[in-house]
Amino acid sequence: MDEIKKLVDFSRLAWDRKLTEGTGGNMSFKKEDRIYITPTTTVKHFLGGEDIVILSTSGEVIFGKRQPSSEYRMHVKIYETCPDVSAVFHAHPVYATSYAIMHKKLPEDLLPEVAFFLAPITYLPYRMPGTDEFADVFVEGLEAGSRVFVLQNHGATTVAENIEQAYAKLETLEFLAQLSYITGAEPGKLEIDRQEIERFLNHVKSS
C-alpha cells in the first residue's frame, strides 16, 4: 500500500529534520476501519514498512511484528472524535517543546501562513503519556476545530486529512517556534495586525 510507504517516508523525514529524537514520536494514518501506526521504541530513521502495526479503530492489534506505539490511545481517540482526520503526527520538536515546557503561547499572527495553516493552536495540560486520560484531553480542542496541539512538558501533536498535511503542520509549528524564540515574538508582540490577517484569510478563502 502506497500509504504505508508514505507514512514511513514522512516519519523518517520528521526524524531526519530533527522534529523528534531518539525513539520519540509516533505517527499514523487511518484508512476505512484500520489504523496504521508506527511501533514503539523505534528510531524513525530506520523505520521500514514491515514495522508498521495495524490496529482496529478501537485499538486492538490486527497485524504486526512489533508492538504499537504506547500512545496508540491518543490516535484512536483523535480518529474517533474527528471523522475528517486521516493522519496523526506526534513528536518532540526542540523549540515547540521548549515553549510547552515554559508554558508559553506562540504568536499565531506572526506570519500569514501560520494564521492560515496552524490556527487555532490548542495548549493542553500535562497528562501521563499513553493513558486514557492523556487521550481524552484532546477531545475539547478537536471539537472546537483545532488541529495543532502543544502538550505541556511533552511535545506536539498535529492532525490532518492526510499524511503530508499532518507532517507539514508539525514542521510549520516548529518553524514558528524557532522564529518566536529568535525574534522574541509573542502574542501581541511583533505580530501582523489582526485586520490584515483577516483580509489575508478572506482572500485565501475566496481565491
MIDOSE-1310 file (N, C-alpha, C; in nm, 2 decimals, decimal comma, always signed):
residues 207
mdei	+0,08/-0,12/+0,00/+0,00/+0,00/+0,00/+0,09/+0,12/+0,00; +0,06/+0,21/-0,09/+0,14/+0,34/-0,11/+0,13/+0,42/+0,02; +0,02/+0,42/+0,09/+0,01/+0,50/+0,21/+0,10/+0,45/+0,32; +0,13/+0,32/+0,33/+0,23/+0,27/+0,43/+0,37/+0,33/+0,39
kklv	+0,41/+0,33/+0,27/+0,54/+0,38/+0,23/+0,54/+0,53/+0,26; +0,43/+0,60/+0,24/+0,42/+0,74/+0,27/+0,44/+0,77/+0,42; +0,37/+0,69/+0,50/+0,39/+0,70/+0,64/+0,53/+0,68/+0,69; +0,59/+0,58/+0,63/+0,73/+0,55/+0,66/+0,82/+0,67/+0,62
dfsr	+0,80/+0,72/+0,50/+0,89/+0,82/+0,44/+0,87/+0,95/+0,52; +0,75/+0,99/+0,56/+0,73/+1,11/+0,63/+0,77/+1,10/+0,78; +0,76/+0,98/+0,84/+0,81/+0,96/+0,97/+0,96/+0,97/+0,98; +1,02/+0,91/+0,88/+1,17/+0,92/+0,87/+1,21/+1,06/+0,85
lawd	+1,14/+1,14/+0,76/+1,17/+1,28/+0,74/+1,16/+1,36/+0,87; +1,06/+1,33/+0,95/+1,05/+1,40/+1,08/+1,17/+1,38/+1,16; +1,22/+1,26/+1,17/+1,34/+1,23/+1,25/+1,46/+1,30/+1,18; +1,48/+1,28/+1,05/+1,59/+1,34/+0,98/+1,60/+1,49/+0,99
rklt	+1,48/+1,56/+1,00/+1,48/+1,70/+1,01/+1,47/+1,75/+1,16; +1,50/+1,66/+1,25/+1,52/+1,68/+1,39/+1,39/+1,73/+1,45; +1,27/+1,68/+1,40/+1,15/+1,72/+1,46/+1,11/+1,62/+1,58; +1,19/+1,52/+1,59/+1,18/+1,43/+1,71/+1,32/+1,37/+1,73
egtg	+1,33/+1,29/+1,84/+1,46/+1,25/+1,88/+1,46/+1,10/+1,92; +1,58/+1,04/+1,92/+1,59/+0,90/+1,97/+1,47/+0,81/+1,91; +1,40/+0,75/+2,00/+1,29/+0,67/+1,96/+1,16/+0,75/+1,98; +1,17/+0,88/+2,01/+1,05/+0,96/+2,04/+0,96/+0,97/+1,91
gnms	+0,83/+1,00/+1,94/+0,74/+1,03/+1,84/+0,66/+0,91/+1,79; +0,54/+0,93/+1,74/+0,46/+0,83/+1,68/+0,37/+0,89/+1,58; +0,35/+0,81/+1,47/+0,27/+0,86/+1,36/+0,18/+0,76/+1,31; +0,07/+0,80/+1,25/-0,03/+0,70/+1,20/-0,11/+0,76/+1,09
fkke	-0,18/+0,67/+1,01/-0,29/+0,71/+0,93/-0,40/+0,61/+0,94; -0,52/+0,66/+0,91/-0,64/+0,58/+0,91/-0,70/+0,56/+0,78; -0,73/+0,43/+0,74/-0,79/+0,40/+0,62/-0,91/+0,30/+0,64; -1,03/+0,35/+0,61/-1,15/+0,27/+0,64/-1,16/+0,24/+0,79
driy	-1,16/+0,11/+0,82/-1,17/+0,07/+0,96/-1,04/+0,02/+1,02; -0,93/+0,07/+0,97/-0,80/+0,03/+1,01/-0,71/+0,15/+1,04; -0,63/+0,14/+1,15/-0,53/+0,24/+1,18/-0,39/+0,18/+1,16; -0,31/+0,25/+1,09/-0,17/+0,20/+1,06/-0,08/+0,29/+1,14
itpt	+0,00/+0,24/+1,23/+0,07/+0,32/+1,33/+0,22/+0,27/+1,34; +0,31/+0,36/+1,37/+0,45/+0,33/+1,40/+0,46/+0,25/+1,53; +0,56/+0,16/+1,53/+0,58/+0,08/+1,65/+0,65/+0,15/+1,77; +0,64/+0,09/+1,88/+0,70/+0,15/+2,00/+0,86/+0,14/+1,99
ttvk	+0,93/+0,23/+2,06/+1,07/+0,23/+2,08/+1,15/+0,20/+1,95; +1,12/+0,28/+1,85/+1,19/+0,27/+1,72/+1,25/+0,40/+1,68; +1,38/+0,40/+1,64/+1,44/+0,52/+1,58/+1,38/+0,54/+1,44; +1,31/+0,65/+1,42/+1,23/+0,66/+1,30/+1,32/+0,66/+1,17
hflg	+1,44/+0,70/+1,18/+1,53/+0,70/+1,06/+1,54/+0,56/+1,00; +1,53/+0,46/+1,08/+1,55/+0,32/+1,04/+1,41/+0,25/+1,02; +1,30/+0,32/+1,02/+1,17/+0,26/+1,01/+1,15/+0,20/+0,87; +1,09/+0,08/+0,86/+1,05/+0,02/+0,74/+0,90/-0,01/+0,73
gedi	+0,85/-0,04/+0,62/+0,71/-0,07/+0,60/+0,67/-0,20/+0,68; +0,77/-0,29/+0,70/+0,74/-0,41/+0,78/+0,72/-0,38/+0,92; +0,76/-0,27/+0,97/+0,75/-0,23/+1,11/+0,61/-0,17/+1,15; +0,53/-0,13/+1,05/+0,40/-0,07/+1,08/+0,30/-0,17/+1,13
vils	+0,23/-0,13/+1,24/+0,14/-0,21/+1,31/-0,01/-0,17/+1,26; -0,09/-0,27/+1,24/-0,23/-0,24/+1,20/-0,32/-0,26/+1,32; -0,40/-0,16/+1,35/-0,50/-0,17/+1,46/-0,64/-0,16/+1,41; -0,73/-0,21/+1,49/-0,87/-0,18/+1,47/-0,90/-0,03/+1,51
tsge	-1,01/+0,02/+1,48/-1,05/+0,16/+1,52/-1,07/+0,17/+1,67; -1,08/+0,05/+1,74/-1,08/+0,06/+1,89/-0,95/+0,03/+1,96; -0,85/+0,00/+1,88/-0,71/-0,01/+1,93/-0,66/-0,15/+1,94; -0,73/-0,25/+1,90/-0,68/-0,39/+1,91/-0,58/-0,41/+1,80
vifg	-0,47/-0,49/+1,82/-0,37/-0,52/+1,72/-0,43/-0,62/+1,63; -0,43/-0,59/+1,50/-0,48/-0,69/+1,40/-0,36/-0,76/+1,33; -0,26/-0,68/+1,31/-0,14/-0,74/+1,24/-0,02/-0,66/+1,28; +0,10/-0,72/+1,29/+0,22/-0,65/+1,32/+0,33/-0,74/+1,38
krqp	+0,45/-0,72/+1,34/+0,56/-0,79/+1,41/+0,60/-0,73/+1,54; +0,57/-0,60/+1,55/+0,61/-0,52/+1,66/+0,49/-0,48/+1,75; +0,51/-0,42/+1,86/+0,41/-0,36/+1,94/+0,38/-0,22/+1,89; +0,26/-0,18/+1,90/+0,23/-0,04/+1,85/+0,28/+0,06/+1,95
ssey	+0,29/+0,18/+1,91/+0,33/+0,29/+2,00/+0,25/+0,29/+2,12; +0,32/+0,32/+2,23/+0,25/+0,32/+2,36/+0,14/+0,43/+2,37; +0,14/+0,52/+2,28/+0,05/+0,63/+2,28/-0,06/+0,61/+2,17; -0,09/+0,48/+2,14/-0,19/+0,45/+2,04/-0,33/+0,50/+2,08
rmhv	-0,35/+0,51/+2,22/-0,48/+0,56/+2,26/-0,51/+0,70/+2,21; -0,41/+0,78/+2,21/-0,43/+0,92/+2,15/-0,48/+0,91/+2,01; -0,41/+0,83/+1,93/-0,45/+0,82/+1,79/-0,60/+0,77/+1,77; -0,63/+0,66/+1,85/-0,77/+0,61/+1,85/-0,87/+0,72/+1,88
kiye	-0,84/+0,79/+1,99/-0,93/+0,89/+2,03/-0,95/+1,00/+1,93; -0,84/+1,04/+1,87/-0,85/+1,15/+1,77/-0,93/+1,11/+1,65; -0,91/+0,99/+1,60/-0,99/+0,94/+1,49/-1,13/+0,92/+1,52; -1,16/+0,87/+1,64/-1,29/+0,86/+1,69/-1,37/+0,99/+1,70
tcpd	-1,30/+1,09/+1,74/-1,36/+1,23/+1,76/-1,38/+1,30/+1,63; -1,29/+1,28/+1,53/-1,29/+1,36/+1,41/-1,29/+1,27/+1,29; -1,40/+1,24/+1,23/-1,41/+1,16/+1,11/-1,33/+1,21/+0,99; -1,31/+1,35/+0,99/-1,24/+1,41/+0,88/-1,09/+1,39/+0,89
vsav	-1,04/+1,35/+1,00/-0,89/+1,33/+1,02/-0,85/+1,20/+0,98; -0,74/+1,19/+0,90/-0,69/+1,06/+0,85/-0,54/+1,04/+0,88; -0,48/+1,14/+0,95/-0,34/+1,12/+0,98/-0,31/+1,20/+1,11; -0,22/+1,14/+1,19/-0,18/+1,20/+1,32/-0,03/+1,19/+1,33
fhah	+0,04/+1,30/+1,36/+0,18/+1,31/+1,39/+0,20/+1,36/+1,53; +0,28/+1,28/+1,61/+0,31/+1,33/+1,74/+0,47/+1,32/+1,75; +0,53/+1,43/+1,80/+0,67/+1,44/+1,80/+0,72/+1,53/+1,91; +0,85/+1,55/+1,92/+0,91/+1,63/+2,03/+1,01/+1,73/+1,97
pvya	+0,96/+1,82/+1,88/+1,05/+1,92/+1,82/+1,10/+2,02/+1,93; +1,23/+2,05/+1,91/+1,30/+2,12/+2,02/+1,24/+2,25/+2,06; +1,21/+2,34/+1,97/+1,17/+2,47/+2,00/+1,02/+2,47/+2,05; +0,94/+2,40/+1,98/+0,80/+2,39/+2,02/+0,78/+2,32/+2,15
tsya	+0,86/+2,22/+2,18/+0,86/+2,16/+2,31/+0,91/+2,25/+2,42; +1,01/+2,33/+2,38/+1,06/+2,43/+2,48/+0,95/+2,52/+2,52; +0,87/+2,57/+2,43/+0,75/+2,65/+2,46/+0,65/+2,58/+2,55; +0,64/+2,45/+2,52/+0,55/+2,37/+2,60/+0,60/+2,36/+2,75
imhk	+0,73/+2,35/+2,76/+0,79/+2,34/+2,90/+0,78/+2,47/+2,97; +0,80/+2,58/+2,90/+0,79/+2,71/+2,96/+0,65/+2,76/+2,98; +0,55/+2,68/+2,93/+0,41/+2,72/+2,94/+0,38/+2,86/+2,87; +0,45/+2,88/+2,75/+0,43/+3,00/+2,68/+0,36/+2,97/+2,55
klpe	+0,27/+3,07/+2,51/+0,20/+3,05/+2,39/+0,27/+3,11/+2,27; +0,25/+3,06/+2,15/+0,31/+3,11/+2,03/+0,22/+3,21/+1,96; +0,28/+3,31/+1,89/+0,21/+3,42/+1,82/+0,15/+3,37/+1,69; +0,02/+3,34/+1,68/-0,04/+3,28/+1,57/-0,04/+3,37/+1,45
dllp	-0,04/+3,50/+1,47/-0,04/+3,60/+1,37/+0,09/+3,65/+1,33; +0,20/+3,58/+1,36/+0,33/+3,62/+1,32/+0,36/+3,62/+1,17; +0,30/+3,52/+1,11/+0,31/+3,51/+0,96/+0,17/+3,47/+0,90; +0,14/+3,52/+0,78/+0,01/+3,49/+0,72/-0,01/+3,34/+0,71
evaf	+0,10/+3,26/+0,67/+0,09/+3,12/+0,65/+0,05/+3,05/+0,78; +0,11/+3,10/+0,89/+0,08/+3,04/+1,02/-0,06/+3,06/+1,06; -0,11/+3,18/+1,04/-0,25/+3,21/+1,08/-0,35/+3,12/+1,00; -0,31/+3,09/+0,87/-0,40/+3,01/+0,79/-0,38/+2,86/+0,81
flap	-0,26/+2,82/+0,84/-0,23/+2,67/+0,84/-0,23/+2,61/+0,98; -0,20/+2,69/+1,08/-0,20/+2,63/+1,21/-0,31/+2,67/+1,31; -0,35/+2,79/+1,30/-0,45/+2,84/+1,40/-0,58/+2,77/+1,38; -0,65/+2,75/+1,50/-0,61/+2,78/+1,63/-0,52/+2,67/+1,69
ityl	-0,41/+2,71/+1,76/-0,33/+2,62/+1,83/-0,39/+2,60/+1,97; -0,40/+2,47/+2,01/-0,45/+2,44/+2,15/-0,34/+2,40/+2,24; -0,34/+2,45/+2,36/-0,24/+2,41/+2,46/-0,30/+2,32/+2,56; -0,24/+2,20/+2,57/-0,30/+2,10/+2,66/-0,22/+2,08/+2,79
pyrm	-0,28/+2,06/+2,90/-0,21/+2,04/+3,03/-0,15/+1,91/+3,03; -0,05/+1,89/+3,11/+0,03/+1,76/+3,12/-0,06/+1,65/+3,17; -0,06/+1,54/+3,10/-0,12/+1,42/+3,14/-0,02/+1,31/+3,11; -0,03/+1,20/+3,18/+0,07/+1,09/+3,17/+0,06/+1,03/+3,02
pgtd	+0,17/+1,03/+2,95/+0,16/+0,98/+2,81/+0,12/+0,83/+2,81; +0,04/+0,80/+2,71/+0,00/+0,66/+2,69/-0,13/+0,62/+2,76; -0,18/+0,71/+2,84/-0,30/+0,68/+2,92/-0,43/+0,73/+2,85; -0,54/+0,67/+2,90/-0,67/+0,72/+2,85/-0,69/+0,87/+2,89
efad	-0,64/+0,91/+3,00/-0,65/+1,05/+3,05/-0,58/+1,14/+2,95; -0,47/+1,10/+2,90/-0,39/+1,17/+2,80/-0,47/+1,19/+2,67; -0,52/+1,07/+2,63/-0,60/+1,07/+2,50/-0,73/+1,16/+2,51; -0,79/+1,16/+2,63/-0,92/+1,23/+2,64/-0,90/+1,38/+2,64
vfve	-0,78/+1,43/+2,68/-0,76/+1,57/+2,69/-0,76/+1,64/+2,56; -0,75/+1,57/+2,45/-0,76/+1,62/+2,31/-0,90/+1,66/+2,27; -1,00/+1,60/+2,32/-1,13/+1,60/+2,27/-1,19/+1,74/+2,26; -1,18/+1,82/+2,36/-1,24/+1,95/+2,36/-1,18/+2,04/+2,25
glea	-1,05/+2,04/+2,23/-0,98/+2,12/+2,13/-1,02/+2,07/+1,99; -1,03/+1,94/+1,97/-1,06/+1,88/+1,84/-1,20/+1,92/+1,80; -1,29/+1,91/+1,90/-1,43/+1,95/+1,87/-1,45/+2,10/+1,84; -1,36/+2,18/+1,89/-1,36/+2,33/+1,87/-1,29/+2,36/+1,74
gsrv	-1,23/+2,26/+1,67/-1,18/+2,29/+1,54/-1,02/+2,29/+1,53; -0,96/+2,27/+1,65/-0,81/+2,28/+1,65/-0,76/+2,15/+1,59; -0,64/+2,17/+1,51/-0,57/+2,05/+1,46/-0,43/+2,05/+1,49; -0,39/+2,15/+1,58/-0,25/+2,16/+1,62/-0,25/+2,17/+1,77
fvlq	-0,17/+2,09/+1,84/-0,17/+2,08/+1,99/-0,03/+2,09/+2,04; -0,01/+2,18/+2,14/+0,12/+2,19/+2,21/+0,09/+2,12/+2,35; +0,17/+2,03/+2,38/+0,15/+1,94/+2,50/+0,24/+1,98/+2,61; +0,19/+2,03/+2,72/+0,27/+2,08/+2,83/+0,38/+1,97/+2,88
nhga	+0,50/+2,02/+2,88/+0,62/+1,93/+2,92/+0,62/+1,80/+2,85; +0,58/+1,80/+2,72/+0,58/+1,68/+2,65/+0,62/+1,69/+2,50; +0,55/+1,77/+2,42/+0,58/+1,78/+2,28/+0,47/+1,84/+2,20; +0,44/+1,79/+2,08/+0,34/+1,85/+1,99/+0,27/+1,73/+1,92
ttva	+0,14/+1,76/+1,88/+0,06/+1,67/+1,80/-0,01/+1,75/+1,69; +0,00/+1,70/+1,57/-0,07/+1,77/+1,46/-0,16/+1,66/+1,39; -0,27/+1,70/+1,35/-0,36/+1,61/+1,28/-0,41/+1,67/+1,15; -0,45/+1,59/+1,05/-0,49/+1,65/+0,92/-0,57/+1,54/+0,84
enie	-0,61/+1,58/+0,73/-0,68/+1,49/+0,64/-0,59/+1,39/+0,57; -0,46/+1,42/+0,56/-0,37/+1,32/+0,50/-0,23/+1,34/+0,57; -0,14/+1,25/+0,53/-0,01/+1,24/+0,59/+0,07/+1,36/+0,57; +0,07/+1,41/+0,44/+0,15/+1,53/+0,41/+0,11/+1,65/+0,49
qaya	-0,02/+1,67/+0,51/-0,06/+1,79/+0,58/-0,03/+1,77/+0,73; -0,04/+1,66/+0,78/-0,01/+1,64/+0,93/+0,14/+1,67/+0,95; +0,22/+1,62/+0,86/+0,37/+1,64/+0,87/+0,40/+1,79/+0,85; +0,33/+1,85/+0,75/+0,36/+1,99/+0,72/+0,32/+2,08/+0,84
klet	+0,21/+2,05/+0,90/+0,17/+2,13/+1,02/+0,28/+2,12/+1,13; +0,33/+2,00/+1,15/+0,43/+1,98/+1,25/+0,56/+2,06/+1,22; +0,60/+2,06/+1,10/+0,72/+2,14/+1,06/+0,70/+2,29/+1,07; +0,58/+2,33/+1,03/+0,54/+2,47/+1,03/+0,53/+2,52/+1,18
lefl	+0,48/+2,43/+1,27/+0,48/+2,47/+1,41/+0,62/+2,49/+1,46; +0,71/+2,40/+1,43/+0,85/+2,41/+1,48/+0,91/+2,54/+1,42; +0,88/+2,57/+1,29/+0,94/+2,69/+1,23/+0,89/+2,82/+1,31; +0,76/+2,82/+1,34/+0,70/+2,93/+1,42/+0,77/+2,94/+1,55
aqls	+0,79/+2,83/+1,62/+0,86/+2,83/+1,75/+1,00/+2,88/+1,74; +1,07/+2,84/+1,63/+1,21/+2,89/+1,61/+1,21/+3,04/+1,59; +1,13/+3,09/+1,50/+1,12/+3,23/+1,48/+1,08/+3,31/+1,60; +0,99/+3,26/+1,68/+0,95/+3,33/+1,80/+1,06/+3,33/+1,90
yitg	+1,13/+3,23/+1,91/+1,25/+3,23/+2,01/+1,35/+3,32/+1,96; +1,39/+3,32/+1,84/+1,50/+3,41/+1,78/+1,46/+3,55/+1,79; +1,34/+3,59/+1,76/+1,30/+3,73/+1,74/+1,24/+3,79/+1,87; +1,20/+3,70/+1,97/+1,13/+3,74/+2,09/+0,98/+3,77/+2,06
aepg	+0,93/+3,73/+1,95/+0,79/+3,75/+1,92/+0,70/+3,67/+2,02; +0,59/+3,72/+2,05/+0,49/+3,65/+2,14/+0,35/+3,71/+2,10; +0,25/+3,65/+2,15/+0,12/+3,70/+2,12/+0,11/+3,85/+2,16; +0,07/+3,93/+2,06/+0,06/+4,08/+2,08/+0,19/+4,15/+2,06
klei	+0,30/+4,08/+2,03/+0,43/+4,15/+2,01/+0,49/+4,10/+1,87; +0,51/+4,19/+1,78/+0,57/+4,16/+1,65/+0,47/+4,09/+1,56; +0,35/+4,08/+1,59/+0,25/+4,01/+1,51/+0,20/+4,11/+1,40; +0,15/+4,05/+1,29/+0,08/+4,13/+1,19/-0,06/+4,18/+1,25
drqe	-0,10/+4,30/+1,22/-0,23/+4,35/+1,26/-0,34/+4,25/+1,23; -0,43/+4,23/+1,33/-0,53/+4,13/+1,31/-0,62/+4,16/+1,19; -0,65/+4,28/+1,16/-0,73/+4,32/+1,04/-0,66/+4,27/+0,91; -0,53/+4,28/+0,91/-0,46/+4,24/+0,79/-0,46/+4,08/+0,78
ierf	-0,45/+4,02/+0,89/-0,47/+3,87/+0,89/-0,61/+3,83/+0,84; -0,71/+3,90/+0,89/-0,84/+3,87/+0,84/-0,86/+3,89/+0,69; -0,80/+4,00/+0,64/-0,80/+4,03/+0,50/-0,74/+3,91/+0,42; -0,62/+3,87/+0,47/-0,55/+3,76/+0,41/-0,63/+3,63/+0,41
lnhv	-0,69/+3,60/+0,52/-0,77/+3,47/+0,53/-0,89/+3,48/+0,44; -0,96/+3,59/+0,43/-1,07/+3,61/+0,34/-1,03/+3,60/+0,19; -0,91/+3,65/+0,16/-0,85/+3,64/+0,03/-0,83/+3,50/-0,01; -0,77/+3,42/+0,08/-0,74/+3,28/+0,05/-0,86/+3,20/+0,03
kss	-0,96/+3,23/+0,11/-1,09/+3,15/+0,11/-1,16/+3,18/-0,02; -1,15/+3,30/-0,08/-1,22/+3,34/-0,20/-1,15/+3,31/-0,33; -1,02/+3,28/-0,31/-0,94/+3,26/-0,43/-0,94/+3,11/-0,48
